[in-house]
Amino acid sequence: MPNTPFPSKRAPFFADIPDEKWNDWRWQFSHRLNSAEEFEQLFPLTEGERKALSQPNLFRVDITPYFASLIDPDNPLDPIRKQVIPTAGEIVPFTGMMEDSLAEDMHSPVPGLVHRYPDRVLMLITTQCACYCRYCTRSRIVGDPAQTFSSEDFEAQLNYLRQNPQVRDVLLSGGDPLTLSPRILERILRSLREIPHIEIIRIGSRVPVFMPQRVTDDLCDLLQQFHPLWLNIHVNHPNEITAELAQACDKLSRVGIPLGNQSVLLAGINDDAHLMRHLVQDLVRIRVRPYYIYQCDLVEGAGHFRTPVAKGVEIIEALRGHTSGFAVPTFVVDAPGGGGKIPVGPNYLISMSDHKIILRNFEGYITTYEEPVEYSAPDESLGAPYKPKTHIQQEGVFGLLNGENLFIKPEGFDQLRLRGGQKHRLRADDHKWKPLGIGPGNEEDKPSQDNE
């Protein structure tokens, strides 16, 4: 039913816990469950779960009493249970599996700072979480006290940012930044705000989902000092949206923090189009805008969660046009090897000619759009105030469209085709392969418009 109140749950095992303790995030954090014996006080474990929990070197397990209470004790396939309770599938290797499938550590100029895109960075500031997702893309470091980032790492991150003025957007993650003490979190936020070219600070956190009690008035007062500040939460299934999460999001929204959501497409948890439509509609009810749906990464322990990429395309097909446009997230594959997020979705452009394009909508309705007979590119003065003053090395395909380059070559392309040969008279003039009027420093080479 529309606008049905979101539920609030507490497992019978915790019925005698006084409300003042239950609603205290410190109590929730210090009473996390992490052993087979503790879980079986709430629900019977399956053979596969017991096997996984007995494995040496298992990725860390911790679940807050609040989040454990959302698990249906009678359903071994419960979608919340599968996210946080390890199963035997976690210890099965699969083709393509990697420890660091996104090459984050490779693309870190200093420890914990990933600079993959031209104007923004990912800043890892803790390895601790409130609970530990079984498909975690950073399981190589998350939950391991030996991998904790030091004060020296933090200073190195800040020094890098100070020396790179092209960075305007910093995403804080980890681990989960909202598990840090208020003193440390404030120090980090203040240090970033002291760097003049940092415009936007973002926080990626699942604490409001795992432990909404952490979103106190004091935390909101702290965060609102550092606007513009954005926060993305991580909800995968409608059952995670409770009265407590709704209240936490309301508090954050009221202090001016825009909220987004990132989901991961997970087999047996949310790989259903109708379920995902329900999820995004519930998210916007609590003023959280769906941002991304991620294809599950090729990370160790996550093989049993993977779906075909086509399943994500199907879900977007079921959302676009079928619900509010601002409730439709972008489905992305975070490229193995470190290529970044690649959006994937249905194709609405059917064909085109020099004067017409053919499109289809979500219903299959096919239409044409007549292109203008005459169109002139805007005068250069329109965009001149906004054009980067220095050459950007990562223009990519846009650089081809913008006339910065004529081609993009794989590394070693020309060297391979030299075939070991030496420079000879036909190879002596490098200008043979310089396209007229294209590329940095070639303004003087552009052909004249005067036909002289």
C-alpha positions as CSV (number, residue, x, y, z in Angstrom):
1,M,0.0,0.0,0.0
2,P,1.3,3.5,-0.7
3,N,2.9,5.4,2.2
4,T,2.7,2.3,4.4
5,P,4.8,3.1,7.5
6,F,8.2,1.4,7.5
7,P,8.6,-1.4,10.1
8,S,10.7,-1.4,13.3
9,K,12.0,-4.8,14.3
10,R,13.8,-6.3,17.3
11,A,14.6,-10.0,17.5
12,P,13.0,-11.7,20.5
13,F,16.4,-12.5,21.9
14,F,16.9,-8.7,22.5
15,A,13.4,-8.1,23.9
16,D,14.7,-7.4,27.4
17,I,17.4,-4.8,26.3
18,P,16.2,-1.4,27.7
19,D,15.4,1.1,25.0
20,E,18.1,3.5,26.1
21,K,20.7,0.8,25.4
22,W,19.1,-0.5,22.2
23,N,19.0,3.1,20.8
24,D,22.6,3.8,21.8
25,W,24.9,3.3,18.8
26,R,27.8,2.6,21.2
27,W,25.8,-0.3,22.7
28,Q,25.0,-1.6,19.2
29,F,28.6,-1.4,18.1
30,S,30.1,-3.1,21.2
31,H,27.5,-5.9,21.1
32,R,28.0,-7.0,17.5
33,L,27.5,-10.7,16.8
34,N,30.3,-12.6,15.1
35,S,30.3,-16.3,16.1
36,A,28.1,-19.4,15.2
37,E,27.1,-19.6,18.8
38,E,25.8,-16.0,18.9
39,F,24.0,-16.4,15.6
40,E,22.2,-19.5,16.6
41,Q,20.6,-17.6,19.5
42,L,18.7,-15.8,16.8
43,F,18.2,-18.4,14.0
44,P,19.5,-21.9,13.2
45,L,22.5,-21.9,10.9
46,T,22.7,-24.0,7.7
47,E,25.5,-26.5,7.1
48,G,27.1,-24.2,4.6
49,E,27.0,-21.3,7.0
50,R,28.7,-23.4,9.8
51,K,31.3,-24.6,7.4
52,A,32.1,-21.0,6.3
53,L,32.2,-19.7,9.9
54,S,34.7,-22.5,10.8
55,Q,37.2,-21.5,8.1
56,P,40.6,-20.0,9.0
57,N,41.4,-16.6,7.6
58,L,37.7,-15.9,6.9
59,F,36.9,-12.3,6.0
60,R,35.7,-10.6,9.1
61,V,32.2,-11.2,10.4
62,D,30.4,-8.6,12.6
63,I,26.7,-7.8,12.7
64,T,24.9,-5.2,14.9
65,P,22.0,-6.5,16.9
66,Y,19.8,-4.0,15.1
67,F,20.7,-5.4,11.6
68,A,20.6,-9.0,12.8
69,S,17.0,-8.4,13.9
70,L,15.9,-7.7,10.4
71,I,16.7,-11.3,9.4
72,D,13.7,-13.6,9.1
73,P,14.8,-16.5,11.4
74,D,12.7,-19.0,9.5
75,N,14.1,-18.3,6.0
76,P,17.6,-19.5,5.2
77,L,17.4,-17.6,1.9
78,D,16.6,-14.3,3.7
79,P,18.2,-11.5,1.5
80,I,19.6,-9.6,4.5
81,R,21.0,-12.8,6.0
82,K,22.8,-13.6,2.8
83,Q,24.6,-10.2,2.8
84,V,26.2,-10.6,6.2
85,I,26.3,-14.3,7.1
86,P,29.1,-16.2,5.3
87,T,28.2,-19.3,3.3
88,A,30.3,-22.1,1.8
89,G,30.0,-20.3,-1.6
90,E,32.4,-17.7,-0.2
91,I,35.3,-20.1,-0.1
92,V,34.9,-21.3,-3.7
93,P,37.3,-19.7,-6.3
94,F,36.0,-18.6,-9.7
95,T,37.4,-17.6,-13.0
96,G,38.6,-14.0,-13.1
97,M,38.7,-13.7,-9.3
98,M,41.2,-11.1,-8.0
99,E,42.3,-9.7,-4.6
100,D,42.1,-6.1,-5.8
101,S,39.9,-6.4,-8.9
102,L,39.6,-2.6,-9.4
103,A,43.4,-2.1,-9.1
104,E,42.8,0.6,-6.4
105,D,46.1,0.0,-4.7
106,M,47.9,0.2,-8.1
107,H,46.2,3.6,-8.8
108,S,47.1,5.1,-5.4
109,P,49.8,7.7,-5.6
110,V,50.0,7.5,-1.8
111,P,48.5,4.8,0.5
112,G,44.7,5.0,0.6
113,L,44.2,7.7,-2.0
114,V,42.9,6.5,-5.4
115,H,43.2,9.1,-8.2
116,R,41.4,7.4,-11.1
117,Y,39.4,10.3,-12.6
118,P,40.8,13.7,-13.5
119,D,39.0,15.9,-10.9
120,R,38.2,13.6,-8.0
121,V,39.7,11.1,-5.7
122,L,38.7,8.3,-3.4
123,M,40.2,8.8,0.1
124,L,40.3,5.7,2.3
125,I,40.4,6.8,5.9
126,T,39.5,3.6,7.9
127,T,39.3,-0.1,7.5
128,Q,36.5,-0.6,10.1
129,C,32.8,-1.0,9.3
130,A,29.7,-1.5,11.5
131,C,29.0,-4.8,9.7
132,Y,30.9,-6.6,7.0
133,C,29.3,-7.2,3.6
134,R,30.2,-10.7,2.2
135,Y,30.8,-9.2,-1.3
136,C,33.1,-6.4,-0.1
137,T,35.3,-5.1,-2.9
138,R,38.0,-4.1,-0.3
139,S,38.0,-7.3,1.7
140,R,41.8,-7.3,1.2
141,I,42.1,-4.5,3.8
142,V,38.7,-3.9,5.4
143,G,38.3,-5.5,8.8
144,D,42.0,-6.1,9.2
145,P,43.5,-4.1,12.1
146,A,47.0,-4.5,10.5
147,Q,45.8,-2.5,7.5
148,T,44.6,0.5,9.4
149,F,45.7,3.8,7.9
150,S,48.2,5.8,10.0
151,S,48.6,9.5,10.7
152,E,51.5,9.5,8.3
153,D,49.2,8.0,5.6
154,F,46.6,10.7,6.3
155,E,49.2,13.5,6.0
156,A,50.5,12.0,2.8
157,Q,47.0,12.0,1.4
158,L,46.5,15.7,2.4
159,N,49.8,16.7,0.9
160,Y,48.9,15.0,-2.4
161,L,45.6,16.9,-2.5
162,R,47.3,20.2,-1.7
163,Q,49.7,19.7,-4.6
164,N,47.1,18.7,-7.1
165,P,44.7,21.7,-7.7
166,Q,42.7,19.8,-10.4
167,V,41.1,17.8,-7.6
168,R,37.8,19.4,-6.7
169,D,35.8,16.4,-5.2
170,V,36.9,14.1,-2.5
171,L,35.0,10.9,-1.6
172,L,35.7,9.6,1.9
173,S,35.3,5.8,2.3
174,G,37.1,2.9,3.7
175,G,35.9,1.0,5.7
176,D,33.1,3.3,6.8
177,P,34.0,6.9,7.8
178,L,31.0,7.2,10.2
179,T,32.6,4.5,12.5
180,L,35.4,7.0,13.3
181,S,35.3,8.9,16.5
182,P,33.8,12.4,16.1
183,R,37.2,14.0,16.9
184,I,39.0,12.1,14.1
185,L,36.2,12.7,11.6
186,E,36.1,16.4,12.4
187,R,39.8,16.6,12.0
188,I,39.6,15.0,8.5
189,L,36.7,17.1,7.3
190,R,38.3,20.4,8.6
191,S,41.7,19.5,7.0
192,L,39.9,19.0,3.6
193,R,38.0,22.2,3.9
194,E,41.2,24.1,4.5
195,I,42.3,23.2,0.9
196,P,40.9,26.0,-1.3
197,H,40.4,23.9,-4.4
198,I,38.4,21.2,-2.7
199,E,34.8,22.1,-3.6
200,I,32.8,18.9,-2.7
201,I,33.2,16.4,0.1
202,R,31.3,13.1,-0.2
203,I,31.0,10.3,2.4
204,G,30.2,6.8,1.4
205,S,28.6,5.0,4.4
206,R,26.5,2.0,5.3
207,V,26.3,3.0,9.0
208,P,22.8,4.6,8.6
209,V,21.7,1.1,7.3
210,F,23.6,-1.1,9.7
211,M,23.4,1.1,12.7
212,P,21.0,4.1,12.3
213,Q,21.3,4.9,15.9
214,R,24.7,6.5,15.0
215,V,23.0,9.3,13.2
216,T,22.6,11.5,16.3
217,D,21.9,15.2,16.5
218,D,25.5,15.7,17.5
219,L,26.7,13.9,14.3
220,C,24.4,16.0,12.1
221,D,25.7,19.2,13.8
222,L,29.2,18.1,13.0
223,L,28.6,17.2,9.4
224,Q,26.7,20.4,8.5
225,Q,29.7,22.5,9.4
226,F,31.4,21.3,6.2
227,H,29.0,22.0,3.4
228,P,28.8,21.3,0.5
229,L,28.8,17.7,1.9
230,W,27.0,14.8,0.2
231,L,26.4,11.3,1.6
232,N,25.7,8.1,-0.2
233,I,24.2,5.2,1.7
234,H,24.1,1.5,0.6
235,V,20.7,-0.3,0.5
236,N,20.3,-3.5,-1.5
237,H,16.8,-4.7,-0.5
238,P,13.5,-3.2,0.5
239,N,13.7,-5.0,3.9
240,E,16.6,-2.8,4.9
241,I,14.4,0.3,4.9
242,T,13.0,0.6,8.4
243,A,11.5,3.3,10.6
244,E,15.0,3.8,12.1
245,L,16.7,4.3,8.7
246,A,13.9,6.6,7.6
247,Q,14.4,8.7,10.8
248,A,18.2,8.8,10.3
249,C,17.8,10.0,6.7
250,D,15.3,12.6,7.8
251,K,17.8,14.0,10.3
252,L,20.6,14.1,7.6
253,S,18.2,15.8,5.1
254,R,17.1,18.4,7.6
255,V,20.7,19.6,8.0
256,G,21.0,20.0,4.2
257,I,22.9,16.8,3.3
258,P,21.8,15.5,-0.1
259,L,21.5,11.7,0.1
260,G,22.0,9.1,-2.6
261,N,22.0,5.3,-2.6
262,Q,24.4,2.8,-4.2
263,S,23.2,-0.8,-4.6
264,V,25.1,-3.9,-5.7
265,L,23.4,-6.3,-8.0
266,L,23.5,-9.6,-6.0
267,A,22.2,-13.1,-7.0
268,G,19.4,-14.3,-4.8
269,I,19.2,-10.9,-3.0
270,N,18.0,-8.3,-5.4
271,D,18.2,-9.7,-8.9
272,D,14.6,-9.2,-9.7
273,A,13.1,-6.2,-11.6
274,H,9.9,-5.9,-9.6
275,L,11.9,-6.0,-6.3
276,M,14.3,-3.3,-7.5
277,R,11.4,-1.0,-8.6
278,H,10.0,-1.4,-5.1
279,L,13.4,-0.6,-3.6
280,V,13.9,2.7,-5.6
281,Q,10.4,3.8,-4.9
282,D,10.9,3.3,-1.1
283,L,14.2,5.1,-1.3
284,V,12.7,8.2,-2.7
285,R,10.0,8.1,0.0
286,I,12.8,8.6,2.6
287,R,14.4,11.4,0.4
288,V,17.3,9.2,-0.9
289,R,17.9,9.4,-4.6
290,P,19.0,6.1,-6.3
291,Y,22.5,6.8,-7.7
292,Y,24.2,3.6,-8.9
293,I,23.5,-0.1,-9.3
294,Y,26.9,-1.9,-9.5
295,Q,27.6,-5.1,-11.2
296,C,29.2,-7.3,-8.5
297,D,33.0,-7.1,-8.7
298,L,35.4,-9.9,-9.5
299,V,36.6,-9.9,-5.9
300,E,37.6,-13.0,-3.8
301,G,34.7,-14.5,-2.0
302,A,32.0,-12.9,-4.2
303,G,31.6,-15.5,-7.0
304,H,28.3,-16.8,-5.7
305,F,26.8,-13.3,-5.7
306,R,27.5,-12.6,-9.4
307,T,24.7,-12.3,-12.0
308,P,25.0,-11.8,-15.8
309,V,25.4,-8.2,-16.7
310,A,22.2,-8.6,-18.8
311,K,20.2,-8.9,-15.5
312,G,21.2,-5.3,-14.7
313,V,20.1,-4.1,-18.2
314,E,16.8,-5.9,-17.7
315,I,16.3,-4.1,-14.3
316,I,17.0,-0.7,-15.9
317,E,14.5,-1.6,-18.7
318,A,11.9,-2.2,-15.9
319,L,12.6,1.1,-14.3
320,R,13.0,3.7,-17.1
321,G,9.6,5.0,-18.0
322,H,7.9,2.7,-15.4
323,T,8.7,4.9,-12.5
324,S,9.9,8.5,-11.7
325,G,13.0,9.5,-13.7
326,F,14.8,10.6,-10.6
327,A,14.3,7.2,-9.1
328,V,16.2,5.4,-11.9
329,P,19.8,4.8,-11.0
330,T,22.7,4.3,-13.4
331,F,23.7,0.6,-13.9
332,V,27.5,0.4,-14.1
333,V,30.3,-2.2,-14.4
334,D,33.3,-1.0,-12.4
335,A,35.9,-2.1,-14.9
336,P,38.2,-4.9,-13.8
337,G,41.8,-3.7,-13.9
338,G,40.9,-0.1,-12.8
339,G,39.1,1.4,-15.8
340,G,36.4,3.0,-13.6
341,K,32.7,2.9,-13.9
342,I,31.2,2.1,-17.3
343,P,27.5,2.7,-17.6
344,V,25.5,-0.1,-19.2
345,G,21.8,0.0,-20.2
346,P,19.1,-0.6,-22.8
347,N,19.6,1.0,-26.2
348,Y,16.9,3.6,-27.1
349,L,18.6,4.8,-30.3
350,I,17.6,2.4,-33.1
351,S,19.2,4.0,-36.2
352,M,20.2,7.3,-37.7
353,S,20.9,9.1,-41.0
354,D,22.4,12.5,-41.8
355,H,19.1,14.2,-41.1
356,K,17.0,11.9,-38.9
357,I,17.3,9.6,-35.9
358,I,15.0,6.8,-34.9
359,L,14.2,6.2,-31.2
360,R,12.1,3.9,-29.1
361,N,10.6,4.4,-25.7
362,F,10.0,2.1,-22.8
363,E,6.8,0.8,-24.3
364,G,8.4,-0.1,-27.6
365,Y,6.9,3.0,-29.3
366,I,9.1,3.9,-32.2
367,T,9.4,7.5,-33.4
368,T,11.7,9.7,-35.5
369,Y,13.3,13.0,-34.7
370,E,14.2,15.4,-37.6
371,E,17.6,16.9,-37.2
372,P,18.0,20.6,-37.9
373,V,18.8,21.4,-41.5
374,E,21.3,24.1,-40.5
375,Y,23.3,24.0,-37.3
376,S,26.5,25.9,-36.5
377,A,28.7,25.1,-33.5
378,P,28.6,27.9,-30.9
379,D,31.1,30.7,-31.1
380,E,34.3,29.9,-29.2
381,S,33.6,32.8,-26.9
382,L,30.6,30.9,-25.4
383,G,32.7,28.2,-23.8
384,A,36.1,30.0,-23.5
385,P,35.6,31.1,-19.8
386,Y,34.9,27.5,-18.8
387,K,37.6,25.6,-20.9
388,P,40.4,24.2,-18.8
389,K,43.5,26.4,-18.8
390,T,45.8,23.4,-19.0
391,H,45.7,20.3,-21.1
392,I,43.8,17.4,-19.5
393,Q,45.5,14.0,-20.1
394,Q,42.3,12.0,-19.6
395,E,40.0,13.6,-22.2
396,G,39.3,10.1,-23.7
397,V,36.5,9.8,-26.2
398,F,35.4,13.4,-25.5
399,G,38.8,14.5,-26.6
400,L,38.2,12.9,-30.0
401,L,34.8,14.7,-30.3
402,N,36.4,18.0,-29.2
403,G,39.2,17.8,-31.8
404,E,41.9,17.3,-29.2
405,N,43.0,14.0,-30.8
406,L,42.2,12.0,-34.0
407,F,42.7,8.6,-32.4
408,I,43.3,6.7,-29.2
409,K,46.0,4.0,-29.4
410,P,46.6,1.1,-27.0
411,E,49.9,1.3,-25.2
412,G,52.8,0.0,-27.4
413,F,50.7,0.3,-30.6
414,D,53.3,2.0,-32.7
415,Q,56.3,0.2,-31.2
416,L,54.7,-3.2,-32.1
417,R,54.2,-2.1,-35.7
418,L,57.8,-1.0,-36.0
419,R,58.5,-4.7,-36.0
420,G,62.0,-4.1,-34.7
421,G,63.0,-2.1,-37.7
422,Q,65.2,1.0,-37.6
423,K,64.4,4.5,-38.6
424,H,64.8,4.9,-42.4
425,R,64.1,7.5,-45.0
426,L,60.4,6.8,-45.2
427,R,60.0,7.0,-41.4
428,A,62.2,10.0,-40.9
429,D,59.5,12.7,-41.0
430,D,57.2,12.5,-38.0
431,H,54.9,15.1,-39.5
432,K,53.5,12.5,-41.9
433,W,51.3,11.3,-39.0
434,K,50.4,14.7,-37.5
435,P,46.7,15.5,-38.4
436,L,46.2,19.0,-39.6
437,G,44.5,21.3,-37.1
438,I,43.9,18.5,-34.5
439,G,45.7,18.1,-31.2
440,P,47.3,20.5,-28.6
441,G,49.5,23.2,-30.1
442,N,48.0,22.9,-33.6
443,E,45.8,25.9,-33.7
444,E,48.2,27.5,-36.3
445,D,47.8,24.5,-38.5
446,K,44.0,24.8,-38.9
447,P,43.0,25.3,-42.5
448,S,42.0,28.8,-43.5
449,Q,38.3,29.6,-44.0
450,D,39.1,32.3,-46.6
451,N,39.9,29.7,-49.4
452,E,43.1,31.6,-50.1
